């Protein structure tokens, strides 16, 4: 990845000025190049609500542990209590939503945050292996990654608040802002969670969440705090414009040391007809307060990063100092400005990535088209198609592709712009089916819809299978309908049996069994009554049913006669015996 050292040194020069004030109104030149970075949205993890949730407090304390090593012993409890608090937030959000078909799993291509509990910790070496996303001022490129290879605290916060917005708040109708709070305790840590959400008449969303965690074990205590809010238009409008502001406060303290970052990132993006981002602007302000070694210092700075498609052709402008404490030094600027701006950039990139996953996954627009359903063989069915905004129902003209799986054809296979009409032509025979996958793409997002068509079931008939290879055989007339009465016969040397079957449904009913046995002057006649069940057994390579069996059981009286004497005996029949049926897809003769 290209490092533009001249930009870094130029920015350093702006701040390290020999004057009575550390900062002056002087700004960096506009549009200084950052170079091409070429990341993918898939590089950024997305939130998986089915797995363990990430903990911003754990990430913050792992960073603090560099100065206060004892804090590391509190990380696991902090992580557990924050996960419990976030889970409570999810349940609170779900309770406010109407039933929805959206999946709770928001993960798309990329890495789920839940894949490892240490994914958000700086010490998680090797969890991410792809190149860094953007240049960081005063530090090597490391956007949305901590120096240890894990997800940065700011990116973690950006993903949490943004994913909650895109998964839950975007599904709400226009509602006033409401709030909720929960408390969770795990081990030696207690987390207080606060939350607010709402949606405006114009479709803009507002969502904020806060986590305040306190932990203490033996002689070590620590606090972490995270508040974050997203406010604005996260679904592209008719012109393909996205604009929102994400703010966050990230802080941790222990043993008289601590750092608090106040971050504000105004994100503006344009989306092309392929639903991909074509340009992005991040306007950032960061204020960092650090307490260390009995000394407190504050630095507030700002800047703007602009990118083309896929974060290419990056430019920096308006890099400036805003205010600072009187005791701040040039070294403080170097130490605090870079990480602060980096955190604000991480926050914006992560939030935009979440929004992009949403608008490319059918959360902003939807396709309206009827399924052909059951149609006559050889028929044609028109399918009117339109694409609309999920929020207000307005038309969202889109490119449309139609992909057919099965028989027979769909025409046309694409529409340059919706609304429009497709035509499905059915095959000429019964028992055929097809799936039509529609994909709509526009500067307002992407959506998919699956339609189904079929020509009804093939006519099935049923034949008793003969088994002469074992010296006996079943026989019977072709069975046209398993819900109508039929009779099956069994013959073997000296044995003649009949089974009179009276269905109560196509899969079962009552059965009368009659047996006649004659051999060596001895005869036996049995009549029994019972029930039966028809069970599918075999399918052909195409998945069509080809084999069934009738399982039955009867009870009755057998009369045995030999040398002029007869004996009546109660008996049962059918245990372990199955009447085999073959399924054929042709009419009975």
PLY file of the C-alpha trace (Angstrom):
ply
format ascii 1.0
element vertex 589
property float x
property float y
property float z
element edge 588
property int vertex1
property int vertex2
end_header
0.00 0.00 0.00
1.28 3.43 -0.89
2.34 5.66 2.01
2.29 9.36 1.22
4.93 10.58 3.63
4.89 14.13 2.25
1.27 14.49 3.34
2.09 13.30 6.84
5.05 15.64 7.22
3.02 18.50 5.74
0.29 18.01 8.31
2.79 17.76 11.14
4.24 21.09 10.05
0.81 22.70 10.31
0.51 21.85 13.98
4.03 22.17 15.25
4.29 25.94 15.05
6.63 28.14 17.07
4.14 30.63 18.53
2.44 31.52 21.79
-0.55 29.41 20.72
-0.18 25.80 19.66
-2.90 26.05 17.01
-3.48 28.72 14.39
-6.30 29.08 11.83
-3.92 27.91 9.13
-5.15 24.76 7.34
-3.62 22.16 5.06
-3.89 22.76 1.34
-7.06 21.38 -0.24
-7.05 18.04 -2.02
-3.61 16.78 -1.02
-3.46 13.25 -2.38
-3.63 10.17 -0.18
-3.26 7.74 -3.07
-5.31 4.66 -3.98
-6.21 2.21 -1.26
-8.67 -0.11 -3.05
-10.30 -1.97 -0.16
-13.53 -3.92 -0.30
-16.55 -3.57 1.93
-16.11 -7.29 2.48
-12.92 -6.44 4.40
-15.05 -5.00 7.19
-16.87 -7.41 9.51
-20.59 -7.05 9.98
-22.66 -7.80 13.03
-24.04 -11.31 13.58
-26.80 -11.22 16.19
-26.79 -15.01 16.49
-23.24 -15.07 17.82
-21.43 -13.49 20.78
-21.66 -9.71 20.50
-18.53 -7.51 20.52
-17.57 -5.47 23.57
-16.29 -1.91 23.08
-15.33 -1.72 26.76
-13.10 -4.78 26.43
-11.30 -3.18 23.48
-10.85 0.08 25.39
-9.49 -1.67 28.50
-7.01 -3.70 26.46
-5.60 -0.43 25.17
-5.56 1.04 28.68
-3.71 -2.06 29.90
-0.62 -0.83 28.07
-0.33 1.81 30.82
-2.18 -0.07 33.59
-1.37 -3.81 33.18
-3.65 -4.88 36.03
-6.68 -3.84 33.99
-6.27 -6.89 31.75
-7.69 -9.09 34.52
-11.03 -7.25 34.23
-11.48 -7.60 30.49
-13.38 -10.91 30.46
-16.01 -9.75 32.98
-16.41 -6.42 31.16
-16.88 -8.27 27.90
-19.51 -10.58 29.44
-21.51 -7.77 31.08
-21.52 -5.63 27.92
-22.62 -8.56 25.81
-25.50 -9.16 28.21
-26.46 -5.48 28.05
-26.32 -5.45 24.24
-28.46 -8.60 24.12
-31.00 -6.79 26.29
-30.94 -3.93 23.79
-31.65 -6.34 20.95
-34.61 -7.82 22.79
-35.93 -4.33 23.52
-35.64 -3.39 19.85
-37.29 -6.58 18.65
-40.21 -5.99 21.01
-40.88 -2.65 19.30
-40.89 -4.04 15.77
-43.76 -5.64 13.86
-43.29 -9.26 12.68
-40.77 -9.20 9.86
-39.26 -11.58 7.38
-35.82 -10.02 7.74
-33.18 -12.39 9.02
-31.64 -11.65 12.38
-28.32 -12.63 10.88
-27.08 -9.51 9.10
-23.80 -11.06 8.06
-22.85 -10.76 4.42
-19.52 -11.55 2.79
-16.69 -10.89 5.19
-15.90 -11.86 8.75
-18.53 -12.00 11.48
-17.59 -10.24 14.68
-18.71 -13.33 16.59
-16.08 -15.61 15.07
-13.82 -15.03 18.03
-14.36 -13.36 21.35
-11.08 -11.51 20.93
-11.99 -10.02 17.56
-12.32 -6.55 19.03
-9.20 -6.67 21.15
-5.90 -5.12 20.13
-4.12 -8.28 21.23
-5.94 -10.43 18.69
-2.94 -11.04 16.45
-3.64 -12.38 13.00
-7.44 -12.17 13.12
-7.35 -9.87 10.11
-4.84 -10.41 7.37
-5.99 -8.07 4.59
-4.21 -4.77 3.90
-5.19 -1.65 5.82
-7.92 0.47 4.31
-6.83 4.09 4.49
-3.86 6.23 5.41
-3.83 7.39 9.01
-2.31 10.76 9.86
0.76 10.39 12.10
0.54 6.60 12.02
0.88 3.73 9.56
-2.25 2.73 7.62
-4.52 0.83 10.00
-8.12 1.87 9.40
-10.68 -0.21 11.32
-7.83 -2.33 12.66
-5.97 -1.86 15.90
-2.21 -2.08 15.97
-2.53 -5.64 17.33
-4.56 -6.85 14.37
-8.00 -6.81 16.00
-10.89 -4.51 15.27
-10.38 -0.99 16.63
-12.71 0.22 19.40
-14.06 3.00 17.16
-14.84 0.58 14.32
-16.49 -1.78 16.81
-18.72 1.03 18.07
-19.48 2.17 14.53
-20.58 -1.31 13.55
-22.73 -1.85 16.64
-24.70 1.39 16.49
-24.97 1.26 12.69
-26.00 -2.38 12.44
-28.68 -1.87 15.08
-29.93 1.10 13.05
-29.93 -0.78 9.75
-31.42 -4.00 11.13
-34.09 -2.56 13.40
-34.77 1.16 13.07
-34.93 1.06 9.26
-37.90 -1.30 9.60
-39.92 1.13 11.68
-42.63 3.39 10.31
-42.37 7.08 11.21
-42.32 7.09 15.03
-41.35 9.61 17.72
-38.04 9.11 19.47
-38.33 6.72 22.42
-35.78 5.58 25.02
-35.00 2.56 27.18
-32.37 1.43 29.71
-31.10 -1.88 31.13
-28.47 -3.00 33.65
-26.42 -6.22 33.43
-23.89 -7.69 35.88
-21.45 -10.47 35.08
-18.72 -11.45 37.52
-17.02 -8.31 38.81
-18.41 -5.99 36.12
-21.69 -4.06 35.84
-22.88 -2.38 32.64
-25.63 0.20 32.34
-27.13 0.39 28.87
-29.18 3.30 27.54
-30.83 3.53 24.15
-32.97 5.87 22.02
-34.53 5.36 18.61
-36.92 7.04 16.21
-37.75 7.63 12.55
-38.85 10.83 10.85
-41.55 11.40 8.28
-38.84 11.91 5.64
-37.39 8.44 6.28
-34.39 9.66 8.27
-33.46 7.49 11.24
-32.09 8.20 14.69
-30.52 5.62 16.93
-28.27 6.03 19.94
-26.83 3.62 22.47
-24.66 4.01 25.54
-22.68 1.56 27.65
-21.13 2.53 30.99
-19.21 -0.25 32.65
-17.50 -0.42 36.02
-15.36 -3.34 37.12
-13.30 -4.04 40.23
-11.24 -7.03 41.27
-8.95 -7.12 44.29
-7.03 -3.81 44.17
-7.73 -2.95 40.56
-10.77 -1.03 39.33
-11.60 0.44 35.94
-14.34 2.25 34.09
-15.20 2.31 30.40
-17.77 4.40 28.61
-19.22 4.30 25.13
-21.99 6.44 23.74
-22.79 6.54 20.04
-25.55 7.87 17.82
-26.37 7.71 14.13
-28.68 10.31 12.63
-29.56 10.84 8.97
-30.40 9.19 5.63
-28.82 5.74 5.44
-30.84 4.49 2.46
-29.86 6.19 -0.81
-32.43 8.70 -2.02
-33.67 8.98 -5.61
-30.42 10.74 -6.60
-28.29 8.04 -4.97
-27.24 10.26 -2.07
-26.50 9.01 1.44
-25.82 11.45 4.25
-25.65 10.84 7.96
-23.73 11.86 11.06
-22.28 9.40 13.52
-21.00 10.60 16.88
-19.31 8.64 19.62
-17.61 9.08 22.97
-15.06 6.40 23.89
-13.39 6.49 27.28
-11.61 4.34 29.82
-9.82 5.04 33.11
-8.02 3.17 35.86
-5.47 4.06 38.52
-5.40 7.75 37.67
-4.81 7.16 33.94
-7.35 7.38 31.18
-8.28 8.61 27.73
-11.56 9.92 26.35
-12.23 10.55 22.66
-15.19 12.61 21.44
-15.70 11.79 17.76
-18.00 13.29 15.14
-18.00 12.11 11.53
-20.33 13.52 8.88
-20.52 10.99 6.05
-21.65 11.85 2.55
-21.67 9.22 -0.20
-23.02 8.91 -3.71
-24.24 5.60 -5.08
-24.17 4.58 -8.73
-26.67 2.63 -10.80
-24.89 -0.59 -9.74
-25.64 0.18 -6.05
-21.91 0.66 -5.41
-20.41 3.73 -3.79
-18.91 6.10 -6.36
-17.59 8.78 -4.00
-17.31 9.37 -0.27
-16.52 12.35 1.93
-15.72 12.08 5.63
-15.77 15.37 7.57
-14.27 14.62 10.98
-13.77 16.34 14.30
-12.04 14.65 17.21
-11.37 15.83 20.74
-9.07 13.73 22.92
-8.64 14.22 26.67
-5.77 12.28 28.25
-4.87 11.87 31.90
-1.48 10.31 32.50
1.18 10.69 35.15
-0.84 13.32 37.04
-1.09 15.49 33.92
-4.29 16.25 31.96
-4.25 17.49 28.38
-6.88 18.10 25.70
-6.46 18.32 21.90
-9.29 19.00 19.41
-8.67 18.77 15.66
-10.54 18.16 12.43
-10.12 17.26 8.78
-11.76 15.98 5.62
-10.99 12.84 3.62
-12.46 12.31 0.15
-12.40 9.12 -1.93
-13.52 7.92 -5.31
-14.96 4.48 -6.13
-13.76 1.70 -3.82
-11.79 4.20 -1.71
-9.50 5.11 -4.61
-7.92 8.50 -5.36
-7.96 9.65 -1.75
-7.48 13.32 -0.89
-7.12 15.17 2.41
-8.16 18.76 3.05
-9.16 21.15 5.81
-6.87 19.46 8.35
-6.90 21.91 11.24
-6.46 22.53 14.91
-9.60 23.70 16.69
-8.67 24.14 20.36
-6.43 22.74 23.03
-5.59 23.01 26.71
-2.95 25.60 27.59
-0.48 22.98 28.69
-0.66 21.02 25.42
2.64 20.57 23.60
3.60 19.74 20.05
4.33 16.19 21.21
0.77 15.94 22.54
-0.52 16.89 19.08
1.54 14.17 17.47
0.42 11.59 20.06
-3.30 12.46 20.20
-4.36 14.03 16.89
-3.45 11.06 14.67
-5.20 8.36 16.73
-8.20 10.65 17.20
-8.66 11.37 13.50
-8.03 7.70 12.78
-10.77 6.74 15.25
-13.21 9.21 13.66
-12.39 7.78 10.24
-12.83 4.20 11.50
-16.19 5.21 12.92
-17.38 6.62 9.58
-16.01 3.81 7.41
-17.56 1.11 9.60
-20.91 2.90 9.67
-20.99 3.40 5.90
-20.04 -0.25 5.36
-23.02 -1.33 7.48
-25.35 0.96 5.54
-24.02 -0.41 2.24
-24.63 -4.01 3.32
-28.19 -2.98 4.16
-29.04 -1.19 0.91
-27.45 -4.00 -1.12
-29.41 -6.65 0.80
-32.96 -5.52 0.15
-33.37 -3.34 3.25
-34.09 -0.15 1.28
-36.00 -1.23 -1.84
-38.17 -4.21 -2.73
-39.51 -5.87 -5.87
-43.24 -6.28 -6.33
-44.25 -9.03 -8.78
-46.78 -11.89 -8.61
-45.70 -15.53 -8.84
-47.28 -17.40 -11.77
-48.06 -20.30 -9.42
-49.94 -23.23 -10.95
-50.35 -22.76 -14.70
-51.60 -24.85 -17.59
-49.05 -26.73 -19.71
-47.95 -24.66 -22.70
-49.56 -21.48 -21.37
-48.05 -17.99 -21.15
-48.36 -15.81 -18.04
-47.57 -12.06 -17.93
-45.66 -10.90 -14.83
-45.86 -7.15 -14.13
-42.81 -5.97 -12.17
-42.05 -2.79 -10.29
-39.52 -1.74 -7.65
-40.42 0.55 -4.77
-38.88 2.17 -1.71
-39.54 0.11 1.41
-40.14 3.19 3.53
-42.57 5.31 1.51
-43.61 3.04 -1.36
-42.36 5.46 -4.03
-41.22 4.01 -7.35
-37.52 3.17 -7.46
-36.75 2.61 -11.18
-34.13 -0.14 -11.43
-32.33 -2.42 -13.82
-33.86 -5.89 -13.56
-32.49 -9.32 -14.36
-34.62 -12.48 -14.52
-32.92 -15.88 -14.17
-34.96 -19.03 -14.81
-34.21 -22.38 -13.20
-36.33 -25.19 -14.61
-38.70 -25.28 -17.57
-39.60 -23.55 -19.92
-38.71 -19.87 -20.60
-38.88 -16.27 -19.35
-38.89 -13.32 -21.75
-37.27 -10.86 -21.65
-34.45 -11.85 -19.30
-33.80 -8.24 -18.36
-35.46 -4.85 -18.17
-33.41 -1.72 -18.68
-35.69 0.11 -16.29
-38.66 -0.84 -14.16
-41.63 -0.90 -14.18
-42.12 -3.45 -16.95
-43.59 -6.84 -17.79
-42.02 -10.30 -18.14
-43.72 -13.31 -19.73
-43.35 -16.87 -18.46
-43.99 -19.69 -20.94
-44.79 -23.02 -19.32
-43.61 -26.43 -20.64
-46.06 -28.66 -22.51
-46.38 -31.37 -19.86
-47.69 -31.81 -16.35
-45.41 -32.17 -13.36
-42.89 -29.50 -14.33
-41.79 -26.57 -12.17
-39.62 -23.49 -12.45
-38.11 -20.79 -10.26
-37.66 -17.23 -11.52
-35.11 -15.17 -9.58
-35.53 -11.42 -10.04
-32.66 -9.09 -9.13
-33.17 -5.32 -9.13
-30.25 -2.90 -9.00
-30.26 0.89 -8.89
-28.70 3.86 -7.15
-31.28 3.27 -4.39
-30.02 -0.24 -3.62
-30.46 -3.89 -4.53
-33.28 -6.36 -3.96
-34.14 -9.93 -4.93
-37.42 -11.80 -5.27
-38.02 -15.46 -6.11
-41.13 -16.43 -8.07
-42.44 -19.96 -8.60
-44.38 -21.66 -11.39
-45.59 -25.23 -11.92
-47.85 -27.19 -14.25
-49.33 -29.32 -11.48
-48.49 -32.86 -10.46
-47.92 -35.68 -12.88
-50.57 -38.35 -12.75
-49.39 -41.19 -10.49
-50.66 -44.76 -10.62
-49.70 -47.63 -8.35
-48.92 -51.28 -9.06
-48.31 -54.12 -6.64
-44.79 -55.47 -7.10
-44.45 -59.17 -7.90
-41.61 -61.04 -6.12
-41.27 -64.40 -7.91
-37.60 -64.73 -7.02
-38.52 -65.88 -3.51
-41.23 -68.29 -4.62
-44.24 -66.13 -3.96
-45.93 -63.11 -5.46
-48.24 -60.16 -4.96
-50.80 -59.15 -7.53
-53.65 -56.75 -8.03
-55.25 -54.37 -10.45
-53.64 -51.03 -11.33
-54.51 -48.56 -8.57
-55.63 -45.22 -9.93
-56.28 -43.49 -6.61
-54.97 -44.46 -3.17
-57.94 -42.75 -1.55
-60.35 -45.25 -3.15
-60.87 -48.92 -2.18
-58.74 -51.58 -3.84
-57.81 -55.24 -3.33
-54.39 -56.89 -3.26
-53.70 -60.64 -3.58
-50.87 -62.87 -2.40
-50.27 -66.35 -3.81
-47.73 -69.03 -2.97
-47.82 -72.86 -3.04
-50.80 -73.84 -0.88
-51.52 -70.23 0.10
-54.12 -67.82 -1.25
-54.54 -64.50 0.57
-56.58 -61.40 -0.19
-56.44 -57.90 1.35
-59.50 -55.70 0.98
-58.31 -52.12 1.58
-60.71 -49.30 2.49
-58.90 -45.94 2.73
-59.81 -43.15 5.10
-57.17 -41.01 3.36
-54.53 -41.44 0.69
-52.07 -42.72 3.29
-54.09 -45.05 5.52
-57.35 -46.68 6.52
-58.87 -50.06 7.39
-58.00 -53.50 6.01
-59.67 -56.95 5.95
-57.26 -59.84 5.53
-58.41 -63.29 4.38
-56.00 -66.23 4.37
-56.50 -69.73 3.01
-53.87 -72.44 3.56
-54.12 -76.03 2.37
-51.46 -78.73 2.54
-51.42 -82.50 3.28
-55.07 -82.70 4.25
-54.86 -79.76 6.61
-56.62 -76.47 5.92
-56.59 -73.12 7.67
-58.84 -70.17 7.05
-58.25 -66.82 8.74
-60.23 -63.60 8.67
-58.79 -60.55 10.43
-59.60 -56.87 10.64
-57.10 -54.06 11.19
-55.50 -50.92 9.83
-52.75 -49.97 7.42
-50.36 -47.12 6.60
-48.75 -46.32 3.25
-45.11 -45.23 3.57
-42.87 -43.78 0.78
-39.65 -45.78 0.41
-37.71 -44.98 -2.76
-37.00 -42.09 -5.16
-35.30 -42.06 -8.53
-32.18 -39.90 -9.25
-34.46 -36.99 -10.19
-36.19 -37.08 -6.83
-39.46 -38.61 -8.08
-41.20 -41.09 -5.79
-40.97 -44.61 -7.26
-41.50 -46.96 -4.32
-43.98 -47.32 -1.44
-45.06 -50.00 0.99
-48.26 -50.84 2.87
-47.59 -51.66 6.51
-50.54 -53.42 8.13
-51.69 -55.32 11.19
-54.86 -57.38 11.68
-56.45 -59.47 14.45
-59.08 -62.21 14.03
-59.92 -65.91 14.18
-58.22 -68.79 12.40
-60.06 -72.09 11.90
-57.78 -75.08 11.32
-59.22 -78.45 10.17
-57.49 -81.81 9.92
-58.99 -85.36 9.74
-62.50 -84.05 10.26
-61.68 -82.04 13.36
-61.60 -78.21 13.46
-60.06 -75.85 16.00
-60.74 -72.12 16.35
-57.83 -69.90 17.42
-57.45 -66.17 18.03
-54.45 -64.78 16.17
-52.78 -61.65 14.75
-51.22 -61.13 11.36
-49.11 -58.59 9.50
-46.26 -57.97 11.92
-43.08 -57.53 9.86
-44.96 -57.92 6.55
-45.13 -55.13 3.97
-47.10 -55.03 0.74
-44.79 -53.43 -1.86
-46.09 -50.85 -4.36
-44.42 -49.41 -7.41
-45.23 -45.84 -8.41
-45.61 -45.14 -12.12
-46.20 -41.85 -13.89
-48.66 -43.06 -16.49
-52.37 -43.81 -16.53
-53.80 -47.21 -15.69
-54.58 -49.26 -18.81
0 1
1 2
2 3
3 4
4 5
5 6
6 7
7 8
8 9
9 10
10 11
11 12
12 13
13 14
14 15
15 16
16 17
17 18
18 19
19 20
20 21
21 22
22 23
23 24
24 25
25 26
26 27
27 28
28 29
29 30
30 31
31 32
32 33
33 34
34 35
35 36
36 37
37 38
38 39
39 40
40 41
41 42
42 43
43 44
44 45
45 46
46 47
47 48
48 49
49 50
50 51
51 52
52 53
53 54
54 55
55 56
56 57
57 58
58 59
59 60
60 61
61 62
62 63
63 64
64 65
65 66
66 67
67 68
68 69
69 70
70 71
71 72
72 73
73 74
74 75
75 76
76 77
77 78
78 79
79 80
80 81
81 82
82 83
83 84
84 85
85 86
86 87
87 88
88 89
89 90
90 91
91 92
92 93
93 94
94 95
95 96
96 97
97 98
98 99
99 100
100 101
101 102
102 103
103 104
104 105
105 106
106 107
107 108
108 109
109 110
110 111
111 112
112 113
113 114
114 115
115 116
116 117
117 118
118 119
119 120
120 121
121 122
122 123
123 124
124 125
125 126
126 127
127 128
128 129
129 130
130 131
131 132
132 133
133 134
134 135
135 136
136 137
137 138
138 139
139 140
140 141
141 142
142 143
143 144
144 145
145 146
146 147
147 148
148 149
149 150
150 151
151 152
152 153
153 154
154 155
155 156
156 157
157 158
158 159
159 160
160 161
161 162
162 163
163 164
164 165
165 166
166 167
167 168
168 169
169 170
170 171
171 172
172 173
173 174
174 175
175 176
176 177
177 178
178 179
179 180
180 181
181 182
182 183
183 184
184 185
185 186
186 187
187 188
188 189
189 190
190 191
191 192
192 193
193 194
194 195
195 196
196 197
197 198
198 199
199 200
200 201
201 202
202 203
203 204
204 205
205 206
206 207
207 208
208 209
209 210
210 211
211 212
212 213
213 214
214 215
215 216
216 217
217 218
218 219
219 220
220 221
221 222
222 223
223 224
224 225
225 226
226 227
227 228
228 229
229 230
230 231
231 232
232 233
233 234
234 235
235 236
236 237
237 238
238 239
239 240
240 241
241 242
242 243
243 244
244 245
245 246
246 247
247 248
248 249
249 250
250 251
251 252
252 253
253 254
254 255
255 256
256 257
257 258
258 259
259 260
260 261
261 262
262 263
263 264
264 265
265 266
266 267
267 268
268 269
269 270
270 271
271 272
272 273
273 274
274 275
275 276
276 277
277 278
278 279
279 280
280 281
281 282
282 283
283 284
284 285
285 286
286 287
287 288
288 289
289 290
290 291
291 292
292 293
293 294
294 295
295 296
296 297
297 298
298 299
299 300
300 301
301 302
302 303
303 304
304 305
305 306
306 307
307 308
308 309
309 310
310 311
311 312
312 313
313 314
314 315
315 316
316 317
317 318
318 319
319 320
320 321
321 322
322 323
323 324
324 325
325 326
326 327
327 328
328 329
329 330
330 331
331 332
332 333
333 334
334 335
335 336
336 337
337 338
338 339
339 340
340 341
341 342
342 343
343 344
344 345
345 346
346 347
347 348
348 349
349 350
350 351
351 352
352 353
353 354
354 355
355 356
356 357
357 358
358 359
359 360
360 361
361 362
362 363
363 364
364 365
365 366
366 367
367 368
368 369
369 370
370 371
371 372
372 373
373 374
374 375
375 376
376 377
377 378
378 379
379 380
380 381
381 382
382 383
383 384
384 385
385 386
386 387
387 388
388 389
389 390
390 391
391 392
392 393
393 394
394 395
395 396
396 397
397 398
398 399
399 400
400 401
401 402
402 403
403 404
404 405
405 406
406 407
407 408
408 409
409 410
410 411
411 412
412 413
413 414
414 415
415 416
416 417
417 418
418 419
419 420
420 421
421 422
422 423
423 424
424 425
425 426
426 427
427 428
428 429
429 430
430 431
431 432
432 433
433 434
434 435
435 436
436 437
437 438
438 439
439 440
440 441
441 442
442 443
443 444
444 445
445 446
446 447
447 448
448 449
449 450
450 451
451 452
452 453
453 454
454 455
455 456
456 457
457 458
458 459
459 460
460 461
461 462
462 463
463 464
464 465
465 466
466 467
467 468
468 469
469 470
470 471
471 472
472 473
473 474
474 475
475 476
476 477
477 478
478 479
479 480
480 481
481 482
482 483
483 484
484 485
485 486
486 487
487 488
488 489
489 490
490 491
491 492
492 493
493 494
494 495
495 496
496 497
497 498
498 499
499 500
500 501
501 502
502 503
503 504
504 505
505 506
506 507
507 508
508 509
509 510
510 511
511 512
512 513
513 514
514 515
515 516
516 517
517 518
518 519
519 520
520 521
521 522
522 523
523 524
524 525
525 526
526 527
527 528
528 529
529 530
530 531
531 532
532 533
533 534
534 535
535 536
536 537
537 538
538 539
539 540
540 541
541 542
542 543
543 544
544 545
545 546
546 547
547 548
548 549
549 550
550 551
551 552
552 553
553 554
554 555
555 556
556 557
557 558
558 559
559 560
560 561
561 562
562 563
563 564
564 565
565 566
566 567
567 568
568 569
569 570
570 571
571 572
572 573
573 574
574 575
575 576
576 577
577 578
578 579
579 580
580 581
581 582
582 583
583 584
584 585
585 586
586 587
587 588
